[in-house]
């Protein structure tokens, strides 16, 4: 449902039959829906002063309100009765509604929308122009009050839209912001639309983690830069309950479309929090107020220390001058917590990309905390896998499921391990030797141990955190690991720790081996030791052990994930050959146990299993 508007141009949808069928299809699979009252708003609104001062101010057809949509909200219907609305966003234009909203049956929703159309048309066409604005406001306020009457619980929020342009994708941000701080913080989701029909489904459980939907909130759909000026036809944009539940939502398979469904971002744990500084870590603006004029947010130090204890890395992306910013952090006692801080006047997305390269971890494990909506949107647009949080989420940060990680000896020392890696890199950069010779001088040593209760928490953490070098993509529960450790599953579990003359890496790898057929069910290794030939030493030890057990070859189970391509390159460089299944996304890598590994002498191996047996 939309606010009452009076634009002279009406809209007749021009969709192909496939897209029209998909808009109709959604109404067949939902049991109830909300009636959010959507209106045309400005992201930078400062009315009424902006009417005179803003260069983008464009009066609407029927009143002095600023028009941030080119032709307003052009309402239309399909022959089936399905309602559509076409919008072309100007700069700073957004759709905005308010909650709470309840759900009503489709029949009741249709009756209410029909009545709204009739009354809205009467107001805008027959009322004297001087009275239109007041009558519209009263009617829209009544619709909002009616939409808040709850009778059915929502299961998901749905956005469906149709594009007919040459742009590969258009990006929007869905934001649900609690009006009262006690009702929670902010939920934000990137909405990517492609040519044709799109359907985005966000499970209600993802939203309710952040915002109490029974309390007042704003709900906004805002275009990023690449979506401004493009015509988008929206269908349903409301909370819904499905007839068969969200996991069983049926979509016709014989229609060409782009269906976008939400994947829980909590599935990928956060590995690095990147902090903004001005009005986030501290209150005030360093460039304007100086070091003496800024005040540390007292909530920040305990959060930074706890994230550090959990093994979550932290860095800085701030638009400031480097030296005064580092001096301020040092004065607040926080400088040492941050790895590879990027403090410059470059875009935040560039800064985060550089941090990811230096830490050698995936962008989808990064979380930016920034008070500026512009900066969050810029990162969201250019690095869509990076999750962003406003400074209003700081009180809830430690409760965020992205950071729900076990505390182990490795996690407590993870920052110091990366700082040691910085020292290794600077030492190598200052040396004149080649890289392999430098590694030999580092006295790299791995220790092989059986999976045991003493290392169980770290083994579980490694299973949950490892993405790039996780060959099978497996994630183990604690119960599964304990079953292997108890030797009740026909498998042997091994963990590998590593150290060199610069420091201790901790437990960096784990594998599960089927004792009956020499098949490695899973192998996962931390990227901290990637490209140091640690994998050569580990697989050389495994090959030697399996050969002793009477096996001429060994195999590694593989299943493709969105992020483990590096594991394929690693196995290929180690001399494994791939045998795929019909799906081409899983199979096994096979290698002889008799063939030596070319660079297995760079890293020494200490076998604690044999030492304990002796």
C-alpha positions as CSV (number, residue, x, y, z in Angstrom):
1,X,0.0,0.0,0.0
2,X,1.2,3.5,-0.8
3,X,0.6,7.0,0.5
4,X,-2.0,8.9,-1.4
5,X,-0.4,10.8,-4.3
6,X,-1.6,12.8,-7.3
7,X,0.7,12.5,-10.3
8,X,-0.8,13.1,-13.7
9,X,0.9,10.2,-15.4
10,X,-0.6,6.8,-14.8
11,X,1.3,3.5,-15.4
12,X,0.4,0.5,-17.6
13,X,2.7,-2.4,-16.9
14,X,4.5,-3.8,-19.9
15,X,5.8,-7.1,-18.8
16,X,6.3,-10.4,-20.6
17,X,4.0,-13.2,-19.7
18,X,6.7,-15.0,-17.7
19,X,7.3,-12.1,-15.4
20,X,3.5,-11.4,-15.0
21,X,3.1,-15.1,-14.0
22,X,5.8,-14.8,-11.4
23,X,4.2,-11.7,-9.8
24,X,0.9,-13.6,-9.7
25,X,2.7,-16.8,-8.3
26,X,3.7,-15.1,-5.1
27,X,0.1,-14.3,-4.1
28,X,-0.7,-18.0,-4.6
29,X,1.9,-19.2,-2.1
30,X,1.4,-16.8,0.8
31,X,-1.3,-17.0,3.4
32,X,-1.2,-13.5,4.8
33,X,0.6,-10.2,4.2
34,X,1.1,-6.8,5.8
35,X,0.0,-3.5,4.5
36,X,3.1,-1.2,5.0
37,X,2.2,2.3,3.9
38,X,5.1,3.2,1.7
39,X,5.9,6.8,0.8
40,X,8.3,8.9,-1.1
41,X,11.1,10.4,1.1
42,X,14.5,12.0,0.9
43,X,17.6,10.5,2.6
44,X,18.9,13.9,3.4
45,X,15.6,15.6,4.3
46,X,15.9,18.8,6.3
47,X,12.5,20.3,5.5
48,X,11.4,23.1,5.3
49,X,14.9,24.7,5.1
50,X,16.0,22.5,2.3
51,X,13.2,23.8,0.1
52,X,15.2,27.0,-0.3
53,X,18.8,25.7,0.2
54,X,19.0,22.3,-1.5
55,X,20.1,22.3,-5.2
56,X,18.2,19.0,-5.7
57,X,14.9,20.3,-4.4
58,X,12.2,19.5,-6.9
59,X,8.6,20.3,-5.9
60,X,6.0,17.5,-6.5
61,X,3.0,18.0,-8.7
62,X,0.4,18.4,-6.0
63,X,2.3,20.2,-3.2
64,X,5.6,21.7,-2.1
65,X,7.1,18.4,-0.8
66,X,10.3,17.5,-2.6
67,X,9.9,14.9,-5.3
68,X,12.7,12.3,-5.2
69,X,11.0,10.0,-7.7
70,X,11.1,11.1,-11.3
71,X,7.4,10.4,-11.9
72,X,6.3,9.6,-8.4
73,X,4.8,6.2,-7.6
74,X,3.1,5.1,-10.8
75,X,0.6,2.5,-9.7
76,X,-0.7,-0.2,-12.1
77,X,-2.4,-3.6,-12.2
78,X,-2.0,-6.8,-14.1
79,X,-5.0,-8.3,-15.8
80,X,-5.1,-10.8,-12.8
81,X,-5.5,-7.9,-10.4
82,X,-1.9,-8.1,-9.0
83,X,-0.8,-4.6,-8.0
84,X,2.5,-3.1,-9.2
85,X,4.2,0.2,-8.7
86,X,6.9,1.7,-11.0
87,X,9.5,4.1,-9.5
88,X,12.5,5.9,-11.0
89,X,14.7,7.1,-8.1
90,X,16.4,10.5,-8.1
91,X,19.5,11.2,-6.0
92,X,18.6,10.7,-2.3
93,X,15.2,9.2,-3.1
94,X,14.0,6.4,-0.9
95,X,10.9,4.4,-0.1
96,X,10.0,4.6,3.5
97,X,7.3,3.2,5.8
98,X,6.8,2.7,9.5
99,X,6.1,-0.2,11.8
100,X,4.9,-2.1,13.7
101,X,2.6,-3.7,11.2
102,X,0.4,-6.7,11.5
103,X,-0.6,-9.3,8.8
104,X,-4.0,-9.7,7.4
105,X,-5.6,-12.2,5.0
106,X,-5.1,-11.6,1.2
107,X,-8.9,-11.1,0.9
108,X,-8.9,-8.4,3.5
109,X,-5.8,-6.8,2.2
110,X,-7.3,-6.6,-1.3
111,X,-10.6,-5.0,0.1
112,X,-8.6,-2.4,2.0
113,X,-6.4,-1.6,-1.0
114,X,-9.4,-1.2,-3.2
115,X,-11.0,1.2,-0.7
116,X,-7.8,3.1,-0.3
117,X,-7.5,3.6,-4.1
118,X,-11.1,4.9,-4.3
119,X,-10.8,7.3,-1.4
120,X,-7.2,8.5,-2.4
121,X,-8.4,9.2,-5.9
122,X,-11.4,11.1,-4.5
123,X,-9.2,13.2,-2.2
124,X,-6.6,14.1,-4.9
125,X,-9.1,14.7,-7.7
126,X,-12.1,16.4,-6.1
127,X,-10.8,18.2,-3.0
128,X,-9.8,21.8,-3.3
129,X,-6.1,22.0,-3.9
130,X,-5.6,23.9,-0.6
131,X,-7.1,21.0,1.3
132,X,-5.4,18.1,-0.5
133,X,-2.3,18.1,1.6
134,X,-4.2,18.0,4.9
135,X,-6.7,15.4,3.8
136,X,-4.0,13.1,2.4
137,X,-2.0,13.3,5.6
138,X,-5.0,12.4,7.7
139,X,-5.9,9.5,5.5
140,X,-2.3,8.2,5.4
141,X,-2.1,8.4,9.2
142,X,-5.3,6.4,9.5
143,X,-3.9,3.7,7.1
144,X,-0.7,3.5,9.2
145,X,-2.8,3.0,12.4
146,X,-4.9,0.3,10.7
147,X,-1.8,-1.5,9.4
148,X,-0.4,-1.9,12.9
149,X,-3.3,-4.1,14.1
150,X,-1.6,-7.5,14.4
151,X,-3.4,-10.8,14.0
152,X,-0.9,-13.1,12.3
153,X,2.8,-13.5,12.9
154,X,5.1,-12.7,9.9
155,X,7.5,-15.4,8.6
156,X,9.6,-13.3,6.2
157,X,10.0,-10.0,4.5
158,X,9.6,-10.1,0.7
159,X,10.6,-7.7,-2.1
160,X,9.8,-8.5,-5.6
161,X,10.8,-6.4,-8.6
162,X,11.1,-6.4,-12.3
163,X,13.9,-4.6,-14.3
164,X,14.1,-4.0,-18.0
165,X,17.4,-2.3,-18.6
166,X,20.9,-3.0,-19.8
167,X,22.5,-2.5,-16.3
168,X,23.9,-5.9,-15.1
169,X,22.7,-5.4,-11.5
170,X,21.1,-2.6,-9.4
171,X,21.8,-2.4,-5.7
172,X,19.6,-1.2,-2.9
173,X,19.8,-1.3,0.8
174,X,17.0,-2.6,3.0
175,X,17.1,-0.9,6.4
176,X,14.9,-1.5,9.4
177,X,15.8,0.9,12.2
178,X,14.3,0.9,15.7
179,X,12.9,4.3,16.6
180,X,13.5,3.7,20.3
181,X,17.0,2.5,21.4
182,X,15.4,0.1,23.9
183,X,13.7,-1.7,21.0
184,X,17.0,-2.8,19.4
185,X,19.3,-1.3,16.8
186,X,19.4,-1.7,13.0
187,X,19.0,-4.5,10.5
188,X,20.5,-3.9,7.1
189,X,20.6,-6.1,4.0
190,X,22.0,-5.5,0.5
191,X,19.4,-6.0,-2.2
192,X,20.8,-6.9,-5.6
193,X,18.4,-6.8,-8.5
194,X,19.2,-8.1,-12.0
195,X,17.4,-7.9,-15.3
196,X,14.0,-9.6,-15.3
197,X,12.0,-10.8,-12.4
198,X,13.6,-10.7,-8.9
199,X,12.3,-12.0,-5.6
200,X,14.2,-11.3,-2.3
201,X,13.1,-13.2,0.8
202,X,14.5,-12.3,4.2
203,X,13.5,-14.6,7.0
204,X,12.0,-12.8,10.0
205,X,14.4,-14.5,12.4
206,X,17.3,-12.6,10.7
207,X,15.6,-9.2,11.3
208,X,14.3,-9.9,14.8
209,X,17.8,-10.5,16.1
210,X,18.4,-6.8,15.7
211,X,15.1,-5.1,15.9
212,X,12.0,-5.7,18.1
213,X,9.3,-5.7,15.4
214,X,6.6,-5.2,18.0
215,X,7.9,-1.7,18.7
216,X,8.0,1.4,16.4
217,X,10.6,1.3,13.6
218,X,11.4,2.8,10.2
219,X,11.7,0.5,7.2
220,X,13.5,1.9,4.2
221,X,14.5,0.9,0.7
222,X,17.3,3.1,-0.6
223,X,19.1,2.9,-4.0
224,X,22.8,2.9,-4.2
225,X,24.5,4.9,-6.9
226,X,24.1,2.4,-9.7
227,X,20.3,2.3,-9.2
228,X,19.6,6.0,-9.5
229,X,17.7,6.9,-12.7
230,X,16.6,3.4,-13.6
231,X,13.0,2.4,-13.7
232,X,12.1,-0.4,-11.3
233,X,8.7,-2.1,-11.2
234,X,7.9,-3.3,-7.7
235,X,5.3,-6.0,-6.8
236,X,4.8,-7.1,-3.2
237,X,7.1,-5.4,-0.6
238,X,5.7,-6.5,2.7
239,X,6.0,-8.9,5.6
240,X,4.3,-12.2,4.7
241,X,3.4,-15.7,6.0
242,X,3.8,-18.5,3.5
243,X,1.2,-21.3,3.2
244,X,3.9,-24.0,3.3
245,X,6.6,-22.2,5.3
246,X,9.6,-20.3,4.0
247,X,11.8,-23.4,3.4
248,X,9.1,-24.9,1.1
249,X,8.4,-21.8,-0.9
250,X,7.5,-22.9,-4.4
251,X,8.8,-21.1,-7.4
252,X,7.8,-22.2,-11.0
253,X,10.9,-24.0,-12.5
254,X,9.9,-23.4,-16.1
255,X,10.1,-19.6,-16.1
256,X,13.4,-17.7,-16.6
257,X,14.0,-15.5,-13.7
258,X,16.5,-14.3,-11.2
259,X,15.4,-15.4,-7.7
260,X,17.4,-14.0,-4.9
261,X,16.9,-15.6,-1.5
262,X,18.6,-14.6,1.7
263,X,21.3,-16.8,3.2
264,X,22.0,-16.3,6.8
265,X,25.0,-14.1,7.2
266,X,25.5,-15.6,10.7
267,X,26.6,-18.8,8.9
268,X,30.0,-17.1,8.1
269,X,31.7,-16.0,11.3
270,X,33.4,-12.6,11.5
271,X,37.1,-12.8,11.5
272,X,38.0,-9.1,11.4
273,X,36.2,-6.0,12.7
274,X,37.2,-2.8,10.9
275,X,36.5,0.3,13.0
276,X,35.8,3.9,11.8
277,X,37.3,6.5,14.2
278,X,35.5,9.8,14.2
279,X,32.1,9.6,16.1
280,X,32.5,5.8,16.3
281,X,35.6,4.9,18.4
282,X,35.7,8.4,19.8
283,X,33.2,11.3,19.8
284,X,34.3,14.3,17.8
285,X,36.2,14.9,14.5
286,X,40.0,14.7,14.8
287,X,40.7,16.9,11.8
288,X,38.5,19.7,13.3
289,X,38.7,19.2,17.0
290,X,42.3,18.0,17.4
291,X,43.5,15.3,19.8
292,X,42.5,17.4,22.8
293,X,38.9,17.9,21.5
294,X,38.0,14.2,21.0
295,X,36.5,12.0,23.7
296,X,36.9,8.2,23.7
297,X,33.6,6.3,23.7
298,X,33.8,4.5,27.0
299,X,31.9,1.5,25.6
300,X,34.6,0.8,23.1
301,X,37.7,-0.4,25.0
302,X,35.9,-3.4,26.7
303,X,34.4,-4.4,23.4
304,X,37.8,-4.3,21.7
305,X,39.4,-6.3,24.4
306,X,36.7,-9.0,24.3
307,X,36.8,-9.3,20.5
308,X,40.6,-9.6,20.9
309,X,40.1,-12.4,23.5
310,X,37.8,-14.3,21.1
311,X,40.5,-14.2,18.4
312,X,38.7,-11.7,16.2
313,X,41.2,-9.5,14.4
314,X,40.6,-5.7,14.3
315,X,41.8,-2.9,12.1
316,X,41.0,0.7,11.2
317,X,39.5,2.3,8.1
318,X,39.3,6.1,8.8
319,X,39.4,9.2,6.7
320,X,42.0,11.1,8.6
321,X,45.8,11.8,8.6
322,X,47.8,8.8,9.7
323,X,50.1,10.3,12.4
324,X,47.6,12.2,14.5
325,X,45.1,9.3,14.4
326,X,47.7,6.8,15.5
327,X,48.8,9.2,18.3
328,X,45.2,9.5,19.5
329,X,44.8,5.7,19.5
330,X,48.1,5.4,21.4
331,X,46.9,8.0,23.9
332,X,43.7,6.0,24.5
333,X,45.8,2.8,24.9
334,X,44.2,1.1,21.9
335,X,46.8,1.3,19.1
336,X,48.3,-2.2,19.6
337,X,44.9,-3.9,19.1
338,X,44.8,-2.9,15.4
339,X,46.5,-4.7,12.5
340,X,47.4,-2.9,9.3
341,X,45.4,0.3,10.0
342,X,44.4,2.1,6.8
343,X,44.1,5.8,7.7
344,X,43.9,8.0,4.6
345,X,41.5,10.0,2.5
346,X,40.9,7.1,0.1
347,X,37.5,5.3,-0.1
348,X,36.7,2.9,2.8
349,X,36.2,0.0,0.3
350,X,39.8,0.5,-0.9
351,X,41.0,0.4,2.7
352,X,39.2,-2.8,3.6
353,X,40.4,-4.5,0.4
354,X,44.0,-3.6,1.4
355,X,43.5,-5.0,5.0
356,X,42.1,-8.2,3.5
357,X,45.1,-8.6,1.3
358,X,47.5,-8.1,4.1
359,X,45.7,-10.4,6.5
360,X,45.0,-12.9,3.7
361,X,41.4,-13.6,4.8
362,X,38.2,-13.4,2.9
363,X,36.2,-10.3,2.6
364,X,33.0,-12.1,3.6
365,X,34.5,-12.4,7.1
366,X,34.9,-8.6,7.5
367,X,32.5,-6.4,9.4
368,X,32.7,-2.6,9.2
369,X,31.5,-0.4,12.1
370,X,30.9,3.2,10.9
371,X,28.6,6.0,11.8
372,X,28.3,7.4,8.3
373,X,25.5,6.0,6.1
374,X,27.4,7.2,3.0
375,X,30.5,5.1,4.0
376,X,28.5,2.0,4.8
377,X,26.7,2.3,1.4
378,X,30.0,2.8,-0.5
379,X,31.4,-0.3,1.1
380,X,28.1,-2.2,0.5
381,X,28.1,-1.2,-3.1
382,X,31.7,-2.1,-4.0
383,X,32.3,-4.9,-1.5
384,X,28.9,-6.5,-1.2
385,X,30.2,-9.5,0.9
386,X,31.4,-7.2,3.7
387,X,28.9,-6.7,6.4
388,X,28.3,-3.2,7.8
389,X,27.0,-2.0,11.1
390,X,26.1,1.5,12.2
391,X,27.6,2.9,15.4
392,X,24.1,2.4,17.0
393,X,24.9,-1.3,17.0
394,X,27.9,-0.9,19.3
395,X,26.0,-1.9,22.4
396,X,24.9,-5.2,20.7
397,X,28.2,-6.0,19.1
398,X,29.3,-8.8,21.5
399,X,25.9,-10.5,21.3
400,X,26.0,-10.6,17.5
401,X,26.1,-14.3,16.3
402,X,28.8,-13.3,13.8
403,X,31.2,-13.1,16.8
404,X,29.9,-16.2,18.7
405,X,33.2,-18.1,18.7
406,X,34.9,-20.3,21.3
407,X,37.7,-18.8,23.3
408,X,40.9,-21.0,23.0
409,X,44.6,-20.4,23.6
410,X,44.9,-19.8,19.9
411,X,42.2,-17.2,19.8
412,X,43.6,-15.3,22.8
413,X,47.0,-15.2,21.0
414,X,45.8,-14.7,17.5
415,X,46.6,-11.0,17.3
416,X,50.2,-11.6,18.5
417,X,50.5,-14.4,15.9
418,X,49.6,-11.9,13.2
419,X,52.0,-9.3,14.7
420,X,54.7,-12.0,14.5
421,X,53.8,-12.5,10.9
422,X,54.3,-8.7,10.3
423,X,57.7,-9.1,11.8
424,X,58.5,-12.1,9.5
425,X,57.5,-10.1,6.5
426,X,59.5,-7.1,7.4
427,X,62.5,-9.3,8.1
428,X,62.2,-11.0,4.7
429,X,61.7,-7.6,2.9
430,X,65.0,-6.4,4.5
431,X,66.9,-9.6,3.6
432,X,68.6,-10.4,0.3
433,X,67.9,-14.1,0.3
434,X,65.2,-15.8,-1.9
435,X,61.9,-16.8,-0.2
436,X,62.6,-20.6,0.1
437,X,66.0,-20.0,1.6
438,X,64.4,-17.5,4.0
439,X,61.8,-20.1,5.1
440,X,64.7,-22.6,5.8
441,X,66.3,-20.1,8.1
442,X,63.0,-19.6,10.0
443,X,63.3,-23.0,11.6
444,X,59.7,-23.9,10.8
445,X,58.5,-27.0,12.8
446,X,55.2,-28.8,12.9
447,X,54.0,-31.1,15.7
448,X,51.6,-33.9,14.9
449,X,49.2,-34.9,17.7
450,X,46.1,-37.1,17.9
451,X,42.7,-35.4,18.2
452,X,42.2,-35.3,22.0
453,X,40.1,-33.6,24.6
454,X,42.9,-31.2,25.3
455,X,42.6,-29.7,21.8
456,X,38.9,-30.2,21.3
457,X,37.9,-26.5,21.5
458,X,40.6,-25.5,19.0
459,X,39.7,-28.3,16.7
460,X,36.1,-27.2,16.7
461,X,37.1,-23.6,16.2
462,X,39.3,-24.6,13.2
463,X,36.4,-26.5,11.7
464,X,34.1,-23.5,12.0
465,X,36.5,-20.8,10.9
466,X,38.4,-22.4,8.0
467,X,37.1,-21.5,4.5
468,X,39.8,-21.2,1.9
469,X,41.8,-24.3,2.7
470,X,38.9,-26.5,3.7
471,X,39.0,-29.2,1.0
472,X,35.7,-30.9,1.8
473,X,33.9,-27.9,3.1
474,X,33.0,-29.9,6.2
475,X,32.0,-28.3,9.5
476,X,32.2,-30.6,12.6
477,X,30.1,-30.3,15.7
478,X,31.7,-30.9,19.0
479,X,29.8,-34.2,19.2
480,X,31.2,-35.4,15.9
481,X,34.8,-34.5,17.0
482,X,34.3,-36.3,20.3
483,X,33.1,-39.4,18.4
484,X,36.3,-39.4,16.3
485,X,38.4,-38.8,19.4
486,X,36.8,-41.8,21.1
487,X,37.8,-43.9,18.1
488,X,34.2,-45.1,17.5
489,X,33.8,-43.9,14.0
490,X,36.5,-45.9,12.1
491,X,38.4,-42.6,11.6
492,X,41.6,-41.2,13.0
493,X,41.8,-37.5,13.8
494,X,45.1,-35.5,13.7
495,X,45.9,-32.0,14.6
496,X,49.1,-30.1,13.5
497,X,50.6,-27.2,15.4
498,X,53.4,-25.0,14.0
499,X,56.1,-22.6,15.3
500,X,59.2,-20.9,14.0
501,X,62.0,-18.6,15.4
502,X,59.6,-15.7,15.4
503,X,56.8,-17.3,17.4
504,X,54.1,-19.9,17.8
505,X,51.3,-20.3,15.2
506,X,49.4,-22.6,17.5
507,X,47.2,-25.4,16.0
508,X,47.0,-24.7,12.3
509,X,45.6,-27.8,10.7
510,X,43.4,-30.8,11.2
511,X,42.5,-33.9,9.2
512,X,40.3,-36.9,9.5
513,X,41.5,-40.2,7.9
514,X,39.4,-43.3,7.2
515,X,41.6,-46.1,8.6
516,X,40.1,-48.7,6.3
517,X,40.8,-47.2,2.9
518,X,43.4,-44.4,3.4
519,X,40.8,-41.7,2.4
520,X,41.2,-38.3,4.0
521,X,37.6,-37.4,4.8
522,X,38.6,-33.8,5.5
523,X,41.6,-31.6,5.6
524,X,41.6,-28.0,6.8
525,X,44.4,-25.6,7.4
526,X,44.7,-22.0,8.5
527,X,45.7,-19.5,5.9
528,X,48.2,-18.1,8.5
529,X,50.7,-20.7,7.2
530,X,49.7,-20.7,3.6
531,X,52.6,-20.5,1.1
532,X,55.1,-21.6,3.8
533,X,55.2,-25.2,2.5
534,X,53.7,-26.4,5.8
535,X,51.2,-28.4,3.7
536,X,54.2,-30.3,2.0
537,X,55.4,-31.5,5.4
538,X,51.9,-32.5,6.6
539,X,51.0,-34.5,3.5
540,X,54.5,-36.0,3.4
541,X,54.0,-37.3,6.9
542,X,50.5,-38.5,6.1
543,X,51.8,-40.4,3.0
544,X,54.6,-42.0,5.0
545,X,52.1,-43.1,7.7
546,X,49.6,-44.5,5.3
547,X,52.4,-46.3,3.4
548,X,53.5,-47.9,6.6
549,X,49.9,-49.0,7.1
550,X,50.1,-50.8,3.8
551,X,48.5,-48.3,1.4
552,X,50.0,-47.5,-2.0
553,X,47.9,-44.4,-2.5
554,X,45.8,-41.9,-0.6
555,X,42.8,-39.8,-1.5
556,X,41.3,-36.6,-0.3
557,X,37.5,-36.0,-0.4
558,X,36.6,-32.7,-2.1
559,X,33.5,-30.7,-2.4
560,X,33.4,-27.3,-4.0
561,X,32.3,-24.3,-1.9
562,X,32.1,-20.7,-2.7
563,X,35.5,-20.1,-1.1
564,X,37.7,-23.2,-1.2
565,X,39.3,-22.8,-4.7
566,X,42.7,-22.3,-2.9
567,X,42.5,-25.8,-1.6
568,X,42.3,-27.2,-5.1
569,X,45.4,-25.2,-6.2
570,X,47.2,-26.5,-3.1
571,X,46.4,-30.2,-3.8
572,X,47.3,-29.8,-7.5
573,X,50.7,-28.2,-6.6
574,X,51.3,-31.2,-4.2
575,X,50.8,-33.6,-7.1
576,X,47.3,-34.9,-6.5
577,X,45.1,-35.8,-9.5
578,X,41.4,-35.0,-9.4
579,X,38.6,-37.5,-10.2
580,X,35.3,-35.8,-10.3
581,X,31.8,-37.1,-9.9
582,X,29.0,-36.3,-12.4
583,X,28.2,-33.0,-10.7
584,X,31.8,-31.7,-11.2
585,X,31.6,-30.0,-7.8
586,X,32.8,-32.9,-5.8
587,X,35.1,-35.9,-6.1
588,X,38.4,-37.1,-4.8
589,X,42.0,-36.1,-5.2
590,X,44.4,-39.1,-5.5
591,X,48.2,-39.4,-5.1
592,X,50.7,-42.2,-4.6
593,X,52.1,-42.6,-1.1
594,X,55.4,-43.7,-2.6
595,X,56.2,-40.6,-4.5
596,X,58.2,-38.1,-2.5
597,X,57.1,-34.5,-1.9
598,X,59.5,-32.0,-3.5
599,X,59.8,-29.4,-0.7
600,X,59.0,-31.5,2.4
601,X,62.4,-30.7,3.9
602,X,61.7,-27.0,4.4
603,X,59.6,-27.7,7.5
604,X,60.6,-30.1,10.2
605,X,58.1,-32.6,11.6
606,X,57.9,-33.7,15.2
607,X,55.7,-36.7,15.7
608,X,54.2,-36.5,19.2
609,X,52.1,-39.6,18.5
610,X,55.2,-41.8,18.3
611,X,56.9,-40.1,21.2
612,X,53.8,-40.7,23.4
613,X,53.7,-44.4,22.3
614,X,57.4,-44.8,23.1
